[in-house]
Amino acid sequence: MTTKTPRYHALDGARGVAAFVVVLCHGLSRAYRHYDLSPLQLNALKAFLTLGHLSVIFFFVLSGFALGIRYTLGKNNSYWRFQLGRLVRLVPCVAAVVATATVLRVVTPDLPVEMLSGAFVDLWKLPINVELLARHILLIGVSRTDTDLDPPLWSLVYEMRAGLFIPLFMYSLKRYSLHSNIILIFLLYAFSSISLSLFGLPNPVFYGETPLGSLLATLHYLGSFLFGCVICHCLHQSEGSWSVNGARRFTSFIVLALLAFWLGGILTHSDLLLSLAAGCAIYCILRIEPLKQGLELAPIQFLGKISYSLYLVHMPVSLAVLRLAGGEIGDGYFLIIAPTLSLIAATILFVIVERPSIALSRIVGRQSTTRPGGQSGHDEERPAGTKKASVGEPEDLQVQSLRS
């Protein structure tokens, strides 16, 4: 008999908000073409755009948290069944978006480089062929050319790779002490950061450029996913062990820690500090009731439901808008039209592709259980503060990253 996997609806909402922040950051990045920006305006723009990378790290930590739930609750599917379920969950949407980007590129006119700026520079430049499409769909992600059609795919590369390690790390959390596993995460960050610096790769790193560099980048971001697993393990282990006053004091401390880690991560460009900030944010979302209720509002929940599709499809749609407008569309109009069309495209993609892939991944990843008497079923017990996932909802709280 197994335990029903819980669903944290507030985290779904947070995922949707983070995805929409990515959309806005990419749209606002066009403002870099205005060479008459004052130092104050330029610094304000840079400050807002840092939310893009913070959102990516939040996605990574939240993904580790979500994928660790079933292992924390003892739903230990086989390793390869878990991997197959992940593949079925993620790849169909990737293939659909790659096809969409290909069509949009073919039917919209090219723009000269000087008409593009920010996140839209140097996109859709490579010749379309079978190899290019295959490297996109298979999430090879070694270099920039592997995401030419849809740059946000870079984070999906690390999402897929991290899934190879998460079941092993969850076993390590049960087998060895929490301190040992936390030390392992810090060692991963230290080793990968030093190695990436020696290889001359930028900070933050998106592509390793070589197989070895890509491996080091994977180890670097793996720490964020594993930190999410640690948060999941600690929250479920400590459920109900806090007094009311003790929990309030600890929540106040976490809020201060969130601000400190966030500012420190931005100033030092440290993914470790940003991961700690993301972990604090997850705790605050689950423990601060007004924040939790706000993220559970219906519009925010809808945004969370389509967030994966929105994250994947917004760049091709936005670039198509720029190409159709000849690059002359104003920033204000662009920030209205591109996100709106992206939301519509994401909704269509969710209904046609993502929702069926969710259902199929559940079938593939399901571990059959047998009750006494030969009847199969699932135990409905869930940790306090969670809700049963309804039909058609993604059960794994899947989160995607963004390009900043």
N, C-alpha and C positions, 0 to 999 in steps of 0.2 A: 504494500500500500504506500502510495507516495503523497506528498504534501502539495496542495495546489499552489502554483507559482503566484505570488502577490503582484498587484499592479499599483504603482505609485502614480496616481493621476496628476499630482502636482508636478512631478518630475517630467511627465509628458508635456505639460504646459511650459515648463522651463525650457525644454528642448525646442519647442515651437518658437518661443521668444528668441532664443539664441540663434536659431536658423534665420529668423527674420532680421536680426541684427546683422548677420552676415550679408544678407541681400542689400541692406541699406549701406553697409560699409563699402561694398563693391560699387554701388551706385555713386556714393559720395567721392570715391577715389578719383573720379573724373575731374574733380575740382583742382587737381594738381596742374591742369593745363592753364590755369589762370596765373600768369606770372606776376600779376600785380597784387597778389595777396600780401597783406601786412604780416609782420612776424607774429603778431597775436593771432591772426586768423589762421596762419599756417600751423602754429603750435596747437590751436584748438582742433584743427582738422586732423593732425597727427594723433592727438590724444583720443579722439573718437575712433579713429581707424584701428587703434590698438585693441579696441573691443573685439575686433574681428579675430585676431589670434587667440585672445582670451576665450572667445566662444568655441574655437576649435579645441583648445585644451579642455574646456568644460565638457564638450562632446566626448572626448577620449575618456575622461574620468567617469562620466556618467555611463558610458558604454561598459567600462569595466565593472561598475557597480551593478548594472542591470544583468550582465552575463554571469556575474558571480552569484546571483540570487538562488538559482536552482541548485547550485552546488552547496551553498550555505544551508539550504533547507533539505539536503539529502537526496535531491533528484539527480542522481548520477547516471545519466545516459552514457553510452559508450562514447569513447573519444571520437571515433570516426563518424558516428551518427550525429554528434554535436557539430562536427565540421561540415558535414553534408547539409544539415539544416541551415547553417550560416550561409553556405554557398547559395542554396535555393532562396534564401531570404534576401540577399543583397544583389546578386548578379543580374536577375531579370530587369530590375529597374535601371541598372547601369547600361545594359544592352539597349533598352528602350530609349534612354536619354542620348546615348551615342548615336543611335539611328535618327533621333529628332535633331540633334546638332548637325548631323551630316546633311539632312534635308534642308534645314534652315541656311546652312552655309551655301548650298548649291543654288537656292532660289533667291538669295539676297545678294545685292551688288557688293563688290569689294570696296574697302575704304583705304585711302592712303594712310600710311603710318602717322603722319602729322595730324590726322583727324581723330586719332585715338589717344587715350591717356589712362593713367591709373592701372586698374586691374585688367583692362581690355587691350593693352599693348601686346603685340606679337602673338595674337591668337588666330587660329584658323589660317595658318600660313603654310603648313605642310601639305603635300599632295595626298589626296585620299586614295588609299589602296587597301588591299586585304590585310597586309601586315600592320598598318596603322590601326585599323579597326580592331584587329585581334589583340594588339597590345593594350588598347583602351579597355576592351571588354574583360580581358583576363587580368586587368589591374597589375600590369608589370611594374610600372611606376618607378623605373630606375632614373629616368631623366625627364626634363620638361617636355620632350617630344612625345612622351607616353600619355600626356593629358592635353594635347593641343586642342582637341575638340571641346573639352570640358574640364578646365583646371581644377574644380573642386574634387575631382577624382583622386588627387594626391592623398587626401586624408583617408579615403576608402582603402587605399593600398595598405596603410598602416593598420586600419581596422581589421582587414582580413588577416594580416600577418599576426597581429596581437591575439586573434582568436586561436591561433595554434598553441599559444602558451598559457592562456587563461585557465583551462582545465587542470594543467599541471601545477600552476601556482595555487589554485584553490585546494588541491591536494596537499601542497606544501603548508598552507595555512592550517590545515587540520592536523598535519603530522608534526610540524615544528612550531616553535614559539613565535608569537607575534613579533617580538623584537628582532628575531633572526630574519624574518621576512621583510621587515621594514628596512633593516640594514642592507638586505639584498637590493631593494629598490634604490636606495641612495648610492650604492656601489654602481648600479646600472647607469644612473645619471652621471656620476663622476667619470666613469670609464668612457661612456659615449661622448660626453661633452668635451673631454680632453682630446679624445681621438678625432672628433669632428673638427676641432680647432687645428690640430696638427695636419689634417688633410686640407685645410684651407677652405672648408665649407662654411657658408654664411650662418648667422644666428638671427632669427630662427631658420632652421633648415627644412626645405620642402622635398628636395630630391638629392639623392646621394651621388648622382652622375656616373658612378661606377658601381659594379656589384658589391664591392667591399664598402664603399661609401653608403650605399643603400642599406646594407646590413647594419652599419653603425647608426644610421638614422632610425632604423627600426628599433634598435635597442634603446635609443634615446626616448622615443615616444612610447615604447612599451612600459616605461616607468609610470606614465600617466594612467594607462589602463590598469596596471597592477595596483596602483594607489586606490583606484575606484573599488577594486576587489577587497582591499583592506577595509575601506569604509563600510562596505556591505557586510563584511564579516563582523566588524566591531558593533555596528548598529543592531544587528540581529542577535548578537551574543549578549548585548547589554539591555535588550528590550525589557522594560519593567523593573530594572534594577536601580533607577534613580528616584529619589524623593522629588516632590514638586519644587521645593526651594532649590535643591541641588541642581536640578535640570535647568531652572531659570538662570541660575548663576553661570552654569557652564555654557548655556546658549549665549549669554551676554559676552562671555569671553570669546566664543567662536566668532561672533559678529566683529569684534575688534580684530581678531586674528585674520578674518577675511579681508578687511580693509588694509591691514599691514602687508599681507602676502600679495594682494593685488597691486598695491603701489610699488612694493619692492620688485615684483616680477616685471612690471612695466619699465621701471627705471633701470633695472639690470638686465632686461631681456632674458630672464631666467624662467624656463619652462617648469622647473622644479617648484619655484615659488608660485607660479600660476596654477600648477596642479594642486598645491596646498590650498590656494584661494578657492579653486573649484570644489575641493572637498568640503571646505567650510560652507560654501554656498549650498551644497546638497544637504548638509546637516541643517542649515537654517531653513531651507524650504520645507523640510519634513517636520521641524519642531516649532516654527513660528506660525501660529494658526492663521492670522490675517493674510500673511504672504501665501500660505498654502491654499486658503480659500480663493484668493485672487487668481491663482494659477489654475484653479479648477473650474473657472467660469467657462461657459460653453464656447465662446469665440476663441479663447486661448487654447482650449482642448482641441478644437478643430485645427488650429494652427499646428499643435503638436502632432496630431494624427497625420497631417500631410507633410510634416517637416522634412522627412527623408527625401521625398520627391521634390519638395521645394528647394532644398539645398542642392540637389543634383541638377535641376533643370533651369535654375534662375540665370546662370551665366550664358548659356546658349540663347535663351529668350532675350536677355538684355542686350547682347551683342547684335542679335537680329534687329532689334528696335533701332539701335544706333546705325546699322547699315542701311535700313530702310529710310531713315531720316537723313541720310547723307552726312551723319556726324554733326549736324547743325542744331540738334534739339537742345533746348535749354536745360539746365540742371534741374530746375523745379519740375518741369514737365516730365523729364526722364525719371525722376524719383517718384512720380505718380504712375506713369504708364508702365514702366518696366516691372515694378513689383506687382502691380495689378494683373498684368498678363502672366507673370510668373506664378501667381497664386491660382489663376485659372488653369494654366498648364499643369501645375502640380496636382490640382484636384482631379483632373482628367487622368493623369498618370497613376494617381493613387487608386482610382476606381478600376481602371482597365488592367493595370499591371501589378501594382504593389499589393493590393488587397488579396488577389489570387495567390501571389507568391508567399504572403504571410500564411494563408491557409495551407498551402502545400508544404511550407517549412515546418508547420506544426505536425503534419502527418508524417513527414520524413523524420523529424526529431523526436517524435513521441516514443516514450518507453512504455510498453504495455505492462499493466499490473493486473494481478489477479487477487480477488478477495476470496475469503473462505467460501467454499461452495461453488467455485469456478466462475464467479461473475467478475468481470473486469470493471474497474472504476477508479476514481481518484478521491482522496481525502479532501474535504473542503476547508480544513483548518488553514488560517492565514494569520500572519503577525498582526498585532493591533495597529490600526491606522492605515490599513491597506484595504483595497476593494478587489472584488473578483473581476477578472478581465471578461468583458462581454464578447459575444461572437463578433468576429471581424476586426478585433483590435489586435495589434502586434503584441505578443505576450512577452517579448524579450526586452522591451523598452529601448529598442535599437536607436542609436544616436549617430549622426554623421558630422563630419567636420567641415570646415570652410576654408576658403582661400583668402588670405588677407594680403 
